Structures are given as C-alpha cells and as structure tokens.
Amino acid sequence: MARQERAVRTRRAILEAAAAVFDERGYDAATIADILARAGVTKGALYFHFSSKQELAQGVLEEQFAEGGVPHRESKLQELVDVALVLAYRMKHEPMLSAGARLSLGPGMRDIFGGGSVPGWIEFTRALLCEAKEQGELLPHVDPAETAWILSACWTGAQIFSQTLNDRTDLEQRVAAVYQHIYPSIATPAVLVRLEMGPDRGRRVTAEMGIATGGPAQEPEPALP
C-alpha cells in the first residue's frame, strides 16, 4: 500500500511538473529533461509512468476533467456556469488547467492530440444542457448540442482574448459576461432570476470545495446554494 501511495504521488508530481513546463514553454519547446528537473525525479521513474512526452501531455489534458468538477446543483444551468467560472478562477493559479488549454489550442496541436480537451468540454456542456432541458430550465427552442458548441467556443474565445490582452487578469469578468449575455436567450425567466453569474462566483465555489490555489488568502465563505 505504501508503495502504491508513493507511485501515485510520484505520478502526480510528474504531471504537475509537465504542466508547468508545457504552460511556460509550449509543447514543442518542452523537453523531458526540463520536466525531470522540475519534478525532481529520475528518468526511470518518469518512464515508469509515461512512455513519451506525448503521453505526458495527454495525461495533463485528461487531468482537466478530473480537476474541473464542481458540486452538483439542483439547477444544471447553475452547475454549468459554476464549472466555467471555477475554471476561469483556477486557471490563473494552476498550471495543470492553463497547460491543458495551451495543449488543446496551440498551433499544430490538433494533429497531435486531435483537438485536445475541446471535444470533451463540448460533450460535457451538452450533457448538462440536456439535463437542464429535461428539468424545464431551457426555453423550448434551445438545442443543447448547438448551444454547447457556442458556449464552449465563447468560453475559449474569452480565455484567448483575456490571455492575449491582459495575461488573464480579467478572465473571470470576461467569462461571467459571456454567460450573462447568453443565458437570457436560453434560460426560462423563472430559472434565470435565480442564477448566480457574478465574476466572484468561481472564487467562492473554489472556496466551498476547499481547494487551495496560488491566489491571495480569502476569508471563509458561507455555503453556496
């Protein structure tokens, strides 16, 4: 059991080091030597868990989904916006999430990773929107699949623009604005008035989950709906 726990910790340390290097240098410029130096492990330990740089990057991409969850909400539209704003908040502090975006969207990455995490996020969004539709949260005309594509594209565009123009300092505000603009065209009025979509929502949900980030210390938050 102790050996298994060490293996899990070592694998996580390697993934975190790889994410930091990919985020700083990009996939092509990153080297196994860089990742080994950052992780502080031997080459044998790294190759025990990952056979190549590509497999390491794939591991980072897969961690986006493990890291990106939020508590279940009765309103699936609230759950969806919580995911979007938690990612916006945590991406500024956590290379694992930031690197996933870079690996998915960088030049030439489609040929290596087939779209990276983008198809997975579109499907994740579609599934939540389907649940929302079944619960009567969506207006009758809304197509969950089409709306999932649009929301995912808008979130990605906000992330790219924010990074390009402001080094993501305004990412939470920009992502909140995306949902504040789109949700009135898809949500029923009774649901819309109850949704929380402020730019501080991601920070508060992150605190609710007890996740420590590299951001400034925050006062404890009350439980969220």
WOZI-V918022 format. One record per residue. N is the residue number from 1. RES is the residue in three letters. SS is DSSP state (H for helix, E for strand, - for the rest). PSI is psi as a letter, one per 40 degrees, with the letter a starting at -180 (none if undefined). NEAR is the number of other C-alpha atoms within 10 Angstrom. Layout:
# WOZI-V918022
[[N RES SS PSI NEAR] [N RES SS PSI NEAR]]
This chain:
# WOZI-V918022
[[1 MET - d 6] [2 ALA H d 7] [3 ARG H d 8] [4 GLN H d 9] [5 GLU H d 10] [6 ARG H d 11] [7 ALA H d 15] [8 VAL H d 13] [9 ARG H d 12] [10 THR H d 18] [11 ARG H d 20] [12 ARG H d 17] [13 ALA H d 19] [14 ILE H d 24] [15 LEU H d 25] [16 GLU H d 21] [17 ALA H d 22] [18 ALA H d 29] [19 ALA H d 30] [20 ALA H d 23] [21 VAL H d 22] [22 PHE H d 27] [23 ASP H d 21] [24 GLU H d 15] [25 ARG H e 15] [26 GLY - i 17] [27 TYR - d 22] [28 ASP - d 11] [29 ALA - d 10] [30 ALA - i 17] [31 THR - i 15] [32 ILE H d 16] [33 ALA H d 11] [34 ASP H d 16] [35 ILE H d 25] [36 LEU H d 18] [37 ALA H d 12] [38 ARG H d 16] [39 ALA H d 20] [40 GLY - f 12] [41 VAL - i 15] [42 THR - i 12] [43 LYS H d 13] [44 GLY H d 9] [45 ALA H d 14] [46 LEU H d 21] [47 TYR H e 13] [48 PHE H d 11] [49 HIS H d 17] [50 PHE - h 18] [51 SER - e 10] [52 SER - i 12] [53 LYS H d 17] [54 GLN H d 13] [55 GLU H d 13] [56 LEU H d 22] [57 ALA H d 24] [58 GLN H d 20] [59 GLY H d 18] [60 VAL H d 28] [61 LEU H d 26] [62 GLU H d 16] [63 GLU H d 19] [64 GLN H d 20] [65 PHE H d 15] [66 ALA H d 8] [67 GLU H d 12] [68 GLY - e 15] [69 GLY - i 16] [70 VAL - i 18] [71 PRO - i 13] [72 HIS - i 11] [73 ARG - i 13] [74 GLU - d 11] [75 SER - h 18] [76 LYS H d 20] [77 LEU H d 26] [78 GLN H d 21] [79 GLU H d 19] [80 LEU H d 22] [81 VAL H d 24] [82 ASP H d 28] [83 VAL H d 21] [84 ALA H d 26] [85 LEU H d 29] [86 VAL H d 24] [87 LEU H d 25] [88 ALA H d 27] [89 TYR H d 28] [90 ARG H d 24] [91 MET H d 22] [92 LYS - e 20] [93 HIS - e 15] [94 GLU - h 19] [95 PRO H d 21] [96 MET H d 25] [97 LEU H d 24] [98 SER H d 24] [99 ALA H d 27] [100 GLY H d 26] [101 ALA H d 22] [102 ARG H d 21] [103 LEU H d 26] [104 SER H d 22] [105 LEU H e 18] [106 GLY - i 13] [107 PRO - h 12] [108 GLY - e 14] [109 MET H d 16] [110 ARG H d 13] [111 ASP H d 9] [112 ILE H d 13] [113 PHE H e 17] [114 GLY - f 12] [115 GLY - e 16] [116 GLY - b 23] [117 SER - e 21] [118 VAL H d 19] [119 PRO H d 14] [120 GLY H d 14] [121 TRP H d 16] [122 ILE H d 19] [123 GLU H d 16] [124 PHE H d 15] [125 THR H d 24] [126 ARG H d 22] [127 ALA H d 16] [128 LEU H d 19] [129 LEU H d 25] [130 CYS H d 19] [131 GLU H d 16] [132 ALA H d 21] [133 LYS H d 20] [134 GLU H d 10] [135 GLN - e 12] [136 GLY - f 14] [137 GLU - e 21] [138 LEU E i 25] [139 LEU - i 14] [140 PRO - d 11] [141 HIS - e 8] [142 VAL - h 15] [143 ASP - h 15] [144 PRO H d 21] [145 ALA H d 15] [146 GLU H d 11] [147 THR H d 17] [148 ALA H d 21] [149 TRP H d 17] [150 ILE H d 14] [151 LEU H d 19] [152 SER H d 20] [153 ALA H d 14] [154 CYS H d 17] [155 TRP H d 20] [156 THR H d 16] [157 GLY H d 15] [158 ALA H d 23] [159 GLN H d 22] [160 ILE H d 18] [161 PHE H d 15] [162 SER H d 19] [163 GLN H d 15] [164 THR H d 10] [165 LEU H d 10] [166 ASN H e 11] [167 ASP - f 13] [168 ARG - e 20] [169 THR - d 13] [170 ASP - e 19] [171 LEU H d 25] [172 GLU H d 28] [173 GLN H d 19] [174 ARG H d 22] [175 VAL H d 26] [176 ALA H d 24] [177 ALA H d 16] [178 VAL H d 19] [179 TYR H d 20] [180 GLN H d 17] [181 HIS H d 9] [182 ILE H d 14] [183 TYR H d 19] [184 PRO H d 15] [185 SER H e 14] [186 ILE - d 20] [187 ALA E i 21] [188 THR - i 15] [189 PRO H d 14] [190 ALA H d 9] [191 VAL H d 16] [192 LEU H d 19] [193 VAL - e 10] [194 ARG - e 10] [195 LEU - i 18] [196 GLU - h 17] [197 MET - f 22] [198 GLY - i 16] [199 PRO - e 20] [200 ASP - e 15] [201 ARG H d 21] [202 GLY H d 24] [203 ARG H d 22] [204 ARG H d 22] [205 VAL H d 22] [206 THR H d 22] [207 ALA H d 20] [208 GLU H d 16] [209 MET - e 12] [210 GLY - f 10] [211 ILE - h 10] [212 ALA - h 13] [213 THR - i 16] [214 GLY - e 9] [215 GLY - i 12] [216 PRO - i 8] [217 ALA - i 8] [218 GLN - i 9] [219 GLU - i 8] [220 PRO - i 10] [221 GLU - i 12] [222 PRO - i 9] [223 ALA - i 10] [224 LEU - i 12] [225 PRO - none 10]]
